[in-house]
Structure formats: structure tokens, C-alpha cells
Amino acid sequence: MNNISLKNKMILSYGALIIFAVLSAGIFSYTNVEKYIYNQATVSYGQTLDQVEMNIEDKLSTYYELMNQIANNKEIVLALSHDYKSPADFSYEFLNTISQAYEIKEIDTTNNILDIFIFKNNDSLPEAGGKLLNVQHAVDTWWYKQYFAKTDQFSVNDYIQFSKLKIWFVTNEDIKPKYSAVNEDSVLETRIAIVKPMILNFEKIVGILEMYIRYETVFGEYMSNDPNNGDHFFVADERDEVIFNSFESSPGTNRKLDQAYLDKMEGKESGNFVVTKNDTKNLVFFKKGKSSNWIYFREMPLENLLSSANTVKRFTIFIVIISIVISILIAISIGSRLSRRISILSSNMEQVDDLSLDMHVAIDGRDEIGKLAKNYNRMIRKIRELIEQLTASQIIQKEAEMKALQAQINPHFLYNTLATINWMVLEDEKEKIISMVDNLSIFYRLSLNKGREYLTIGEEVQQIQAYMNIQKIRLEEKIEVIYDIEHDILDAYTPKLILQPFVENSILHGPKTKKSTTTITIRGYREQNRIILEVQDDGIGMKEVLLPGQYMTRGGYGIRNVHEKIQLRYGNDFGVEMTSVPDQGTLVRIVIPAEVMPPPNA
């Protein structure tokens, strides 16, 4: 990179930055749009499946209620459990009671109920009409083996729960007749069946009720879906057999549901997932029925769902490419304009040889390059002046070093105060002498503090007030002091003499001129479990780059000692922070814990 020209560096930098920004914005936009479209589509398709499930379940519930009327009819249940002694007894009960179960089919004007069978569990009750059958006709069915084979072991609670049982399934079995021993022509017809137990007093099963419903009644309106777009509905029963598929022309083919679907749905009542079929990703929505134990599905290719997102993708790519091309052209133009003036400045710098220092760069402008050219010209002029003054400045430099060394050895505060008192005695300024002596005694009484290292914040403030009163007399009122101390922190304890070094620093280094007045503000307040003490002046301030060095040396050992003492005592979360702005002043923050009792051995 060091061998590449600044112009090319700028073009590469701007180009890379712009390409990154545009690509990031494009990817972010497309990703969010795709996510939004996906979420909206899943909500919409999911709601459609919910509507299908609700419609079918409502239809099934209608026929289940008819089944309930029969299964819970006490007269029919008692008739099925009665011990018949003669055919006449049976004929009477059948005509007057049991036949009520078959009347529902007769009054069904829609002809959607195809057949109703009752499997009796009573040897004294003969079969009749091919509709009242012995339970032995049902023992080989899957639903009997799964649900009824062990009912003789049931308790009352088991019968109570079992009375709620309803078994829905789809079958292609012969229906002419279904259980007759007479040889008749078979008619294969897909139909929906529901099975329900008939229980006497929650003590025994006296019969099993089976009703057949026309298949098209439930699924007819969903058989006309166009299979070309891959979007279709299908339904699986509790045996995981697909009993309806809008893709298939022959309904109820009873194929098993793929294991991948079962794995994705495990433990869930509804939701969606993605499966791969023939290298195509399909989005599958599912929902379990509320009463039928069926599972409803809607499946479609994922690309169909995101077709609108693909349009957005192509448009986004087009916009990104156009933006990158335009941005690179702009970067080349800006890089050329910026580097041209820098090249002029660099060329002039290379011509400076043997300290001739006669060059002048003619570059206008108020931007950084213009300022750089002006500063370069100023630097050349200054260097020329410094070279001319080099010999004379050597003597001045030696004298300045001696004065700086003497300035570091400041007279002690007590010496200065006593000297001031001595001067006031000569001037016969009795009131000022009394004030200085009183404040000096307060200052040193609190400084000594009977050998204790800690005092209350109230005492610390009292001590600094005494110190400032002395300094105001010494400096002839060139200091203004503002105290802003919260009352509720005055009884808290603090290491002594933590404010004085910073106040002294503001007095010594704060004034902008010898005659100017410095305003010093001393604050104290609580922040949660900490106490903040601040010393702020409106003096000349310090340059930010010099703050670390100023922090350790300006003001001497006292400032450094305060910070180290607080951190040694309370840890690195506490201590002194210093900020400063040139020509505006300096702010010192002293952070200590809020302690209502002095530390042990303090």
C-alpha cells in the first residue's frame, strides 16, 4: 500500500467503502423484504388452512351430534341390554325402540347418511335387517382391535372416559350389503365412517354404533384444486393414513404419511415446516382437528411462496449494480480533486533542500488541505525565524530552565501565610490579620485532626473555606468561590485534604491573566452509593493531549497522592477524574463511597 499513490488509495478506499455500504444495504433490504413476504404469506396460508379445518370439523360435528342422539338414547341402550325370552318380545322392542336408530337415515333429505349399523353385545337379541348385527362381525376391524378388545377390564372411570370416544376414518369397503352373508354384487364406494360405543350406566358396553357418510359431503368442495402449481390440501387420520388429497382423482387411497412429516410435527398441534421432495423444497402447514383426530395439511413449493420476493431480489440487484457504478465514478472524481492539491503540496515539500526555506505553496481553501498548506507556509516561516534567533535563544532557554526549576519548589502555604500576616502587620490591617489567623487556626486544626486521617465532608468543606478565605486575602479578592454542597452528605466521611490540592491547582494555574478573577465552584452530591466532590474553575484550561501529564505533575505530589490514596483505600472504581477545555476551564471529579462511619483505625 505504501507504493500506491494517494489518489489510487482514496479511490480504492472510497470504492471499497461504497461497495460495502451498498451491498450491505441491498442484502439487508432484500433479506427483510423476503422475511416480511414469507411471514405474511405463512400467516395467510395458515389462516386458509385454519378455515378448511374449521369447515370440515363443523360438518363432522353435525353428524357426530346425530350419533350422540342414538348412542345416548336410554330407551335404545336398555333395549340392547334386555334379556329377551321370545321372538315376540324382540319384535316389539325392535319395532318400537331399536328402529329409532335407523330413522335418522330415513329423515336425512340430503341422502348424505349412507348406512347405520349397530353391533350388539347380547346373545338373546337376534340380528335383524342386516343393520342390527352381532359384535362378532366387527372383531376383525382395526378399530375394534385397537379400542374395544380390552374393554372387559374397564373400571367406572374408564367407561366414563370411553363414552367420549369417537373414531373417524375413511374406507373403500363393499357397501351392498356390508355385513350380509348373501352374495350380492359389490359396489366400491369411498365413504367416511364414525364409530361410537353405546354404554349402559357406565358399567358395560351393550353395543357399537357405526355410521357411514358420503365422502363428497365433507371433501367435495376441495377436490377441484389445480395441481399444476403444486399447491394442494390433504388430510391424514389417526393411523397416519392419507384419507384425502386434492391432487388425486380417486379419493381415499389410504397411503401412509411420510415419516419426515411425522418427525417435523412431533409434539405440536399446528405449525409449518419445510420438506424436500425431488430436489424441490416444499412448505407444509399442518393443524390437528379438534374433535376428529385428523391432521389437515396444506403443501406448496417454497418458490411459489417467494415468487414476489424473487422479483424484489432482481430489482434490488439491478439497483445495487447501478448504485455501485455511479458511486465508483463519484469516488474517482472526488479522489482526483482531493489528491490534486495534495500532490501540489507534496511537490513543493520535495523542493525544499538545504534549509533554503524560500518556498511558498499557493493553495486556497478552508478545508483541511487548505489549512495544511497555510500551516505549512507558517511552519516554514517560523523555522526561518527560529534559525535566525537560534543563537540568542540559547541564553534565554538556560534562564527559563532555571526559573522553571525554581517554580517547582513552591514556598510552603504556612510560609506564605505568615509572610502575608507580617506584611499586614506593617500595614496595620488588624481585621485582615485577625481573619487570617482565625482561618489559619481552623485550617491547621482540621488538617492535624488529632492525628486522624478521616473527617466528615462538613469538616472538609469548613477546612477548604478557611483555606480559600486566606487565599482571597492574599490574592486581594481575585478569587470567587461558589459552594454547592448537598446537606445530606455533610456527615459522610472522607480522607482529609482531598479538595485542597485541586483548589490550589486552580488558584496557581487557573487565571487567564494576572489581573483576571478566577471563579472556583466546589460541589458535593450523592449518586446512589457514591459521593461526588467536584472542583471546577473557569481558567485557561489544558489541552486534551496534555491532560495525562498534567494530571500527574501539575499541582505536584498532592494531586497524585489524592488519587492513589482513594484507590488504595476503596479500589479502582473510585478516584479522581480530570477533564479540561482550553480557554474554558478545568473540572475535577473526586469519587468516593458514601460512608456514614469512619473506616477502622482512621
C-alpha positions in Angstrom: 0.0 0.0 0.0 2.9 2.4 0.7 3.9 2.3 -3.0 0.4 3.2 -4.3 -0.4 6.8 -5.0 -2.7 8.7 -2.7 -5.2 9.2 -5.5 -5.5 5.5 -6.1 -5.6 4.8 -2.3 -8.5 7.2 -2.0 -10.3 5.7 -5.0 -9.8 2.2 -3.6 -10.9 3.2 -0.1 -13.9 5.1 -1.2 -14.8 2.4 -3.7 -14.5 -0.4 -1.2 -16.5 1.6 1.4 -19.2 2.5 -1.0 -19.5 -1.1 -2.4 -19.6 -2.5 1.1 -22.3 0.0 2.1 -24.4 -0.5 -1.0 -24.1 -4.3 -0.8 -24.9 -4.3 2.9 -27.9 -2.1 2.3 -29.1 -4.2 -0.6 -28.7 -7.5 1.3 -30.3 -6.1 4.3 -33.3 -4.7 2.3 -33.8 -7.9 0.4 -33.5 -10.1 3.5 -36.0 -8.1 5.3 -38.4 -7.9 2.4 -38.1 -11.6 1.8 -38.7 -12.2 5.5 -41.7 -9.9 5.5 -43.2 -11.6 2.4 -42.6 -15.0 3.9 -44.2 -14.1 7.3 -47.2 -12.5 5.6 -47.6 -15.5 3.3 -47.3 -18.0 6.1 -50.0 -16.1 8.1 -52.3 -16.0 5.1 -51.8 -19.7 4.1 -52.1 -20.7 7.7 -55.4 -18.9 8.1 -56.7 -20.6 4.9 -55.8 -24.0 6.4 -57.5 -23.0 9.7 -60.6 -22.2 7.7 -60.5 -25.6 5.9 -60.1 -27.4 9.2 -62.9 -25.4 10.8 -65.3 -26.1 7.9 -64.6 -29.8 7.8 -64.7 -30.2 11.6 -68.1 -28.4 11.7 -69.5 -30.8 9.1 -68.2 -33.8 11.1 -69.6 -32.3 14.3 -73.1 -32.2 12.7 -73.1 -36.0 12.1 -71.4 -36.7 15.5 -74.3 -34.9 17.2 -76.7 -37.3 15.4 -74.6 -40.2 16.5 -74.8 -38.9 20.1 -78.6 -38.8 20.0 -78.6 -42.5 19.2 -75.8 -43.6 21.4 -77.2 -41.7 24.4 -80.8 -42.7 23.9 -81.6 -44.6 27.1 -84.5 -46.5 25.6 -82.3 -47.9 22.8 -79.5 -48.7 25.2 -81.9 -50.5 27.6 -83.4 -52.4 24.6 -80.0 -53.6 23.5 -79.2 -54.8 27.1 -82.6 -56.5 27.7 -82.8 -60.3 28.1 -85.3 -61.5 25.5 -87.3 -64.7 26.2 -89.2 -64.9 22.9 -89.1 -63.6 19.3 -92.3 -61.6 20.1 -90.5 -59.7 22.8 -87.7 -58.8 20.4 -90.1 -57.9 17.6 -91.9 -55.5 19.8 -88.7 -53.8 21.1 -87.2 -53.6 17.7 -90.2 -52.0 16.1 -90.9 -49.6 18.9 -87.4 -48.8 20.2 -84.3 -50.0 18.4 -85.7 -49.0 15.0 -85.4 -45.3 16.1 -81.7 -45.5 15.5 -82.3 -46.1 11.8 -84.9 -43.4 11.4 -82.3 -40.7 11.2 -81.2 -42.1 7.8 -84.7 -42.0 6.6 -85.3 -38.4 7.5 -82.0 -37.3 6.0 -83.3 -35.4 3.0 -79.7 -34.8 1.7 -79.0 -38.5 1.4 -75.6 -37.9 2.9 -76.0 -40.7 5.5 -75.4 -43.9 3.7 -75.8 -46.6 6.4 -76.2 -47.0 10.1 -75.2 -50.3 11.9 -75.4 -51.4 15.5 -73.2 -54.2 16.7 -75.0 -55.7 19.7 -73.3 -57.5 22.6 -76.4 -59.5 23.6 -76.9 -63.2 22.6 -80.6 -63.1 23.4 -81.1 -60.3 20.9 -81.2 -61.7 17.3 -79.8 -60.0 14.2 -82.3 -58.0 12.1 -82.5 -56.4 8.7 -78.8 -56.6 8.0 -78.4 -53.5 10.3 -78.6 -54.9 13.8 -75.6 -57.3 13.8 -73.7 -59.4 16.3 -70.5 -57.9 17.6 -68.5 -60.8 16.0 -68.9 -59.0 12.7 -66.7 -56.2 14.0 -64.0 -58.1 15.9 -61.6 -58.2 12.9 -61.7 -54.5 12.2 -58.7 -52.4 13.1 -60.8 -50.0 15.3 -62.2 -52.9 17.3 -58.8 -54.4 18.0 -57.4 -51.0 18.9 -60.2 -49.7 21.1 -62.7 -52.4 22.1 -60.6 -55.6 22.6 -59.9 -55.0 26.3 -63.0 -53.1 27.5 -64.0 -56.0 29.8 -61.2 -54.8 32.1 -62.6 -51.3 32.4 -63.4 -49.5 35.7 -66.2 -47.0 36.0 -63.8 -44.1 35.3 -62.6 -45.9 32.3 -66.2 -46.2 31.0 -66.8 -42.5 31.7 -63.8 -41.6 29.5 -64.6 -44.3 26.9 -68.1 -42.8 26.5 -66.5 -39.8 24.8 -64.8 -41.9 22.2 -65.4 -41.2 18.5 -63.5 -42.9 15.8 -63.4 -41.2 12.3 -61.9 -42.9 9.3 -62.3 -43.4 5.5 -63.0 -46.7 3.9 -63.4 -48.3 0.5 -65.2 -51.5 1.7 -68.1 -53.1 0.0 -71.4 -51.5 0.9 -74.0 -53.8 -0.8 -74.5 -55.2 1.8 -71.6 -54.7 4.1 -72.2 -57.5 6.6 -74.7 -59.7 4.8 -73.9 -63.3 4.1 -75.9 -63.2 1.0 -73.9 -62.9 -2.2 -74.7 -59.7 -3.9 -72.8 -57.6 -6.4 -70.2 -55.4 -4.7 -70.1 -51.7 -5.1 -66.9 -50.0 -4.1 -67.5 -46.5 -2.8 -65.2 -44.3 -0.7 -67.0 -43.1 2.4 -66.4 -41.6 5.8 -67.2 -43.7 8.9 -67.7 -42.8 12.5 -67.8 -45.4 15.3 -69.0 -44.8 18.9 -69.6 -47.1 21.9 -73.1 -47.5 23.5 -72.6 -47.8 27.2 -75.2 -48.8 29.9 -74.8 -46.9 33.2 -71.0 -46.7 32.7 -70.9 -50.4 33.6 -70.9 -52.3 30.3 -70.8 -51.8 26.5 -74.1 -53.0 25.1 -73.4 -52.1 21.5 -71.2 -50.3 19.0 -72.8 -47.7 16.7 -71.3 -47.2 13.2 -72.5 -44.6 10.7 -71.3 -44.1 7.1 -71.4 -40.6 5.5 -71.0 -39.7 1.8 -67.3 -38.8 1.1 -68.1 -35.9 -1.1 -70.3 -34.3 1.6 -67.1 -33.5 3.6 -64.4 -33.2 0.9 -66.3 -32.4 -2.3 -65.6 -28.6 -2.4 -61.8 -29.3 -2.1 -61.5 -31.8 -4.9 -61.1 -29.2 -7.7 -57.7 -27.7 -6.9 -55.4 -27.2 -9.9 -52.4 -29.4 -9.3 -50.2 -27.6 -11.8 -48.9 -25.0 -9.3 -48.1 -27.6 -6.7 -50.4 -26.1 -4.0 -52.7 -28.7 -2.5 -54.6 -29.9 0.6 -54.5 -33.3 2.1 -55.8 -35.0 5.3 -54.4 -37.8 7.4 -56.3 -39.8 10.0 -55.1 -41.0 13.4 -53.4 -44.0 11.8 -51.3 -41.6 9.7 -53.0 -42.7 6.6 -53.8 -40.0 3.9 -57.6 -40.1 3.5 -57.9 -37.1 1.2 -55.6 -35.4 -1.3 -56.8 -32.6 -3.6 -54.2 -33.7 -6.1 -55.6 -37.2 -6.5 -58.6 -38.0 -8.8 -59.5 -41.1 -6.9 -60.2 -40.2 -3.2 -59.3 -42.1 -0.2 -56.3 -44.2 -1.5 -55.1 -44.7 2.1 -51.4 -44.3 1.6 -49.2 -43.7 4.7 -48.0 -40.3 5.7 -44.2 -39.8 5.1 -42.1 -40.3 8.2 -40.4 -36.9 7.6 -43.8 -35.2 8.2 -44.3 -37.1 11.4 -40.9 -36.2 12.7 -41.4 -32.5 12.0 -44.8 -32.5 13.7 -43.9 -34.4 16.8 -45.3 -32.8 19.9 -47.0 -29.9 18.1 -50.7 -29.2 17.4 -50.1 -26.8 14.5 -47.3 -25.0 12.6 -45.3 -25.3 9.5 -42.1 -26.8 8.2 -40.0 -27.4 5.1 -39.5 -30.8 3.4 -37.6 -31.7 0.3 -39.2 -33.7 -2.5 -37.4 -34.5 -5.8 -34.9 -31.7 -5.1 -37.7 -29.2 -4.5 -38.3 -27.6 -1.2 -42.0 -27.6 -0.1 -43.5 -25.5 2.7 -46.0 -27.6 4.7 -48.7 -26.2 7.0 -50.5 -28.5 9.4 -53.2 -28.4 12.1 -54.7 -31.2 14.1 -58.5 -31.4 14.2 -60.3 -30.5 17.4 -62.7 -33.5 17.5 -61.8 -35.9 14.7 -58.1 -36.6 15.5 -57.4 -35.9 11.8 -54.5 -33.8 10.7 -55.0 -31.2 8.0 -52.2 -30.2 5.6 -51.5 -27.6 3.0 -48.4 -28.0 0.9 -46.8 -25.9 -1.8 -43.4 -25.3 -3.4 -41.4 -22.8 -1.4 -40.5 -21.0 -4.6 -44.2 -20.2 -5.2 -44.4 -18.6 -1.8 -41.4 -16.4 -2.5 -42.1 -15.6 -6.2 -42.8 -12.0 -5.3 -39.6 -11.9 -3.3 -37.6 -13.1 -6.3 -39.0 -10.0 -8.2 -37.8 -7.8 -5.4 -34.4 -9.7 -5.5 -33.9 -9.0 -9.2 -34.9 -5.3 -8.7 -32.5 -5.0 -5.7 -29.6 -6.5 -7.7 -30.3 -4.0 -10.5 -30.3 -1.1 -8.1 -27.2 -2.3 -6.3 -25.2 -2.6 -9.6 -26.3 0.9 -10.8 -25.5 2.4 -7.4 -22.0 0.8 -7.3 -21.2 2.1 -10.9 -22.4 5.6 -10.1 -20.6 5.6 -6.7 -17.3 4.4 -8.2 -17.5 7.2 -10.8 -18.1 9.7 -8.0 -15.3 8.2 -5.9 -12.9 8.6 -8.9 -13.9 12.3 -9.3 -13.6 13.1 -5.6 -10.3 11.3 -5.3 -8.9 13.2 -8.3 -10.0 16.6 -7.0 -8.7 15.9 -3.5 -5.4 14.4 -4.4 -4.5 17.1 -7.0 -4.0 19.8 -4.3 -2.1 17.3 -2.1 0.1 16.5 -5.0 0.9 20.2 -5.4 1.8 20.4 -1.7 3.9 17.3 -1.8 5.8 18.6 -4.8 6.6 21.8 -3.1 7.8 20.0 0.0 10.2 17.9 -2.1 11.8 21.0 -3.5 12.8 22.2 0.0 16.6 21.5 0.2 19.4 22.5 2.4 17.1 24.6 4.6 16.8 27.3 1.9 13.2 27.7 3.1 12.2 30.1 0.3 9.3 28.1 -1.0 5.6 29.2 -0.7 2.7 27.0 -1.5 -0.2 28.7 -3.2 -3.2 26.6 -2.3 -6.5 28.3 -1.4 -9.4 26.8 0.6 -10.8 26.5 4.1 -10.8 22.7 4.2 -8.1 20.5 5.8 -5.9 20.6 2.8 -6.1 24.4 2.6 -5.4 24.6 6.3 -2.5 22.2 5.9 -1.0 24.4 3.2 -1.4 27.5 5.3 0.2 25.8 8.3 3.0 24.5 6.1 3.7 28.1 4.9 3.5 29.3 8.5 5.8 26.4 9.7 8.4 27.4 7.0 8.3 31.0 8.1 8.6 30.0 11.8 11.5 27.7 11.1 13.2 30.5 9.3 12.7 32.9 12.2 13.8 30.3 14.7 17.0 29.7 12.8 17.7 33.4 12.8 17.1 33.5 16.6 18.9 30.3 17.5 22.0 31.8 19.0 20.1 34.4 21.1 17.6 31.9 22.3 20.2 29.6 23.8 20.8 32.1 26.6 17.1 32.7 27.2 16.5 28.9 27.3 19.0 28.5 30.1 17.4 31.2 32.1 14.0 29.7 31.5 15.1 26.3 32.8 16.4 27.9 36.0 13.1 29.8 36.5 11.1 26.6 35.8 13.2 24.7 38.4 12.6 27.4 41.0 8.9 27.5 40.2 8.6 23.8 41.1 9.9 24.5 44.6 6.9 26.5 45.8 7.1 28.0 49.3 5.0 26.3 51.9 1.5 27.5 52.4 2.3 28.4 56.0 5.3 30.4 55.0 3.3 32.4 52.5 0.5 32.9 55.0 2.9 34.1 57.7 4.7 36.3 55.3 1.3 37.9 54.4 0.5 38.4 58.0 3.9 40.0 58.5 3.1 42.4 55.6 -0.3 43.2 57.0 1.2 44.0 60.5 3.4 46.5 58.8 0.3 47.9 57.1 -1.6 47.8 60.4 -4.5 45.8 58.8 -5.8 44.4 62.0 -9.1 43.0 60.8 -7.4 41.0 58.0 -4.8 39.8 60.4 -7.4 38.5 62.8 -9.3 36.9 59.9 -6.2 35.2 58.5 -5.1 34.0 62.0 -8.6 32.6 62.7 -8.8 30.8 59.3 -5.2 29.6 59.6 -6.0 28.0 63.0 -9.2 26.4 61.6 -7.2 25.1 58.6 -4.4 23.5 60.7 -6.8 22.3 63.4 -8.7 20.3 60.8 -5.5 19.3 59.0 -4.0 17.9 62.1 -7.4 16.4 63.1 -5.8 14.9 66.3 -3.8 12.5 64.1 -6.9 11.1 62.3 -6.8 10.6 58.6 -10.5 10.9 58.0 -13.0 13.7 58.7 -16.6 14.5 57.7 -17.3 16.2 54.5 -18.7 19.1 56.5 -15.3 19.4 58.2 -13.5 19.1 54.8 -15.7 21.9 53.4 -15.0 24.0 56.5 -11.3 23.5 56.1 -11.4 24.4 52.4 -13.4 27.5 53.3 -10.7 28.6 55.7 -8.1 27.9 53.1 -10.0 30.0 50.5 -10.6 32.8 52.9 -6.8 33.1 53.4 -6.1 32.9 49.7 -8.7 35.6 48.9 -7.0 37.9 51.4 -3.5 37.1 49.9 -4.7 37.5 46.3 -6.7 40.6 47.0 -10.1 39.2 46.2 -9.1 37.8 42.7 -10.9 34.6 43.5 -14.6 34.0 43.6 -15.8 30.8 45.3 -19.2 29.1 44.9 -20.2 26.3 47.3 -22.9 23.9 46.2 -22.9 21.1 48.8 -25.9 18.8 49.4 -26.8 18.9 53.1 -27.4 15.1 53.4 -23.7 14.3 52.6 -22.1 16.6 55.3 -22.0 13.7 57.9 -20.3 11.3 55.5 -16.6 10.6 56.0 -13.8 11.3 53.6 -10.0 11.2 53.6 -8.8 14.6 54.7 -7.2 17.2 52.4 -8.6 15.8 49.2 -10.0 19.1 48.0 -7.1 21.4 48.8 -4.6 20.2 46.1 -7.1 20.8 43.3 -8.2 24.1 44.7 -4.6 25.2 44.9 -4.1 23.9 41.3 -7.0 26.1 40.1 -5.5 29.2 42.0 -2.0 28.7 40.7 -2.7 27.7 37.1 -6.3 28.8 36.5 -6.2 32.6 36.0 -6.1 33.7 32.3 -4.1 36.8 33.2 -2.5 38.2 36.3 -5.3 40.7 36.8 -8.2 38.4 35.9 -10.6 36.9 38.6 -11.0 33.1 38.7 -14.3 31.6 39.8 -14.0 28.3 41.5 -17.1 26.2 42.1 -17.0 23.4 44.7 -19.8 20.9 44.5 -20.8 17.8 46.5 -23.7 15.4 45.9 -24.7 11.8 46.1 -25.1 9.3 43.2 -26.6 6.1 44.6 -24.0 4.7 46.9 -21.3 7.1 45.9 -20.4 10.7 46.8 -19.1 13.0 44.1 -16.9 16.1 45.0 -16.1 18.5 42.2 -13.7 21.4 41.8 -14.4 23.5 38.7 -12.7 26.7 37.5 -13.2 29.0 34.6 -9.5 29.4 33.9 -7.2 28.8 30.9 -7.8 25.0 31.0 -5.4 22.5 29.5 -5.0 20.8 26.1 -6.5 17.4 26.0 -3.3 15.8 24.8 -1.5 17.2 27.9 -4.1 16.0 30.4 -2.4 12.8 31.5 0.9 14.5 32.0 -0.7 17.5 33.7 -2.7 15.1 35.9 0.5 13.5 37.3 2.6 16.6 37.6 0.6 19.8 37.6 -0.1 20.6 41.2 2.6 18.4 42.4 2.6 15.4 44.7 -0.7 16.4 46.3 -2.9 15.6 43.2 -1.2 12.3 42.6 -1.4 11.4 46.2 -5.2 12.0 46.4 -5.9 9.7 43.5 -3.6 6.9 44.7 -4.9 7.2 48.3 -8.5 6.9 47.3 -7.8 3.9 45.0 -5.7 2.2 47.6 -8.4 2.6 50.2 -11.6 1.9 48.1 -10.5 0.2 44.9 -10.2 1.1 41.2 -13.9 2.1 40.9 -13.1 5.2 42.8 -10.6 8.0 42.4 -10.0 11.3 40.6 -11.1 12.2 37.1 -10.0 15.3 35.3 -11.3 17.0 32.2 -10.4 20.3 30.7 -11.2 22.5 27.7 -8.7 25.2 26.6 -9.8 28.7 27.5 -12.9 27.4 29.3 -11.5 25.8 32.4 -10.9 22.5 34.2 -13.2 20.1 36.0 -12.0 17.7 38.7 -14.4 14.9 39.9 -13.4 13.1 43.1 -15.5 9.9 43.6 -15.6 8.2 47.0 -18.1 5.7 48.6 -20.8 7.1 50.8 -19.7 6.1 54.3 -21.5 7.2 57.4 -18.8 5.9 59.7 -15.1 6.5 59.5 -13.0 3.4 58.5 -11.5 1.4 61.3 -8.2 2.8 62.7 -8.9 6.1 60.9 
